[in-house]
Every structure is written in structure tokens, then in C-alpha cells.
Amino acid sequence: MELEDLCKKEIEKMEKVFKEIKVVDKNGLELYNLALSYFTDSKYFSEKKDLIRAFEAIVISWAYIDAGLHLKLFDVPSELKIYFTIQ
């Protein structure tokens, strides 16, 4: 898979997540905002065809959300949990 296609796929996946995610502990708000910022950056870099930075940013965004889910700061619907390292 080409890097451009991979970036597009990951951005689309995280768009679904950000539409459904819930911050369930106020202590997770800063982590959520960081994840959202990296997500926004990934879309910007992708539009500019700066694909390495786009991919880096989307992976960082994903990692913050994954960590927040493990720490029980966030919740996502069960059908989106397959995108993360939680059960």
C-alpha cells in the first residue's frame, strides 16, 4: 500500500473515532485535546502531500487515544474498539 493511501485510510479511521469518542474523566481532556491537535495536523500535512509528517501525526493521535482508553479516560463504541489495543 502506498503511503498516501495508508494516510488516507488512517485519517478516515480516526475521523470515525473522533465523531464517537467520549471523554469520561475530566482528567482526560488535555490528552484528548493533544490527540485532536495531532489529528488536525495529520489532515493538514496530508493535504500538503507531506505524507511522512501526516503519517507520524495520525499515529501519535492514535497512540494518545489508545492510552486514554487504557487509562479509562475515554470511551468509544464497541465497534471502534477493534482499532485499538483494548478488548
N, C-alpha and C positions, 0 to 999 in steps of 0.2 A: 504494500500500500504506500502510495506517495505521501510525503509529509503534509502537503496541502489537504489531501483527503482525510488524513488522520486528524489534523487540527479541526477540520470542519466537523468530523464525527464526534470528537470530544467536546467541542463547543456546543453542539446540538444536545448532547447528553447532559451537560451541565446546565443548559437552559431549562431542561425539564426539571432538574433538581432545584434550581433557584425559584421556579414557579411554585413548587410544592413544599419546600423546606420550612420548618417551624423552629424558631429559637425558643426552647422550652425552659431555659435557665438564663436569667439576665446576665450572668457571668459569661455567657457565650456571645454576647452582642459584638464585642470587639473582634473576636475570632471570625464571626460571620462577616463583619464589615471588611476585614482583611481578605477573606475568600472572595467576596463580591468585587472588591477592587482588582484583584488578580484576574478574575473572570472578565471584567470590563476591559482590562489591559489586553487580555488574550484576543478579544474580538477586535480591538484597535490594531494590534500587531498583525493579525490575520488579514484585515482589510488592506494594510500597507504591504502585504506579502513578505513581512518579516517573520517567516514561519518558525524559525528556531525560537525566537522570543515568544511567539504566540503559543507554541507547544509548551515551553517552560512555564509560562504564566498559567495555562489551563491545568497543568499537572500540580502546580503549587496550590491553586484554588481547590482542586480535588482533594489534595492532602489535608488542607485545613478543614474541609467539610468532613472528611473521613475521621480526623482526630476529634472533632466536635461530636460526631456520632458516638465514638467510643467513650468519650467523657460524659455522654448523656446530656450535652448542652443543646443538641439539635435532634430533630426527628424528621424522618421522611417517610412517605407511604411505603408499604412493604414491597410494592413492585419496583421501587427505585433502589432498594437496599442491595440489589444484585450488582450495582455499580461500585459498591464499597466493600471493605473487608470486615463487615459486621454480619451477623446472622439475622 
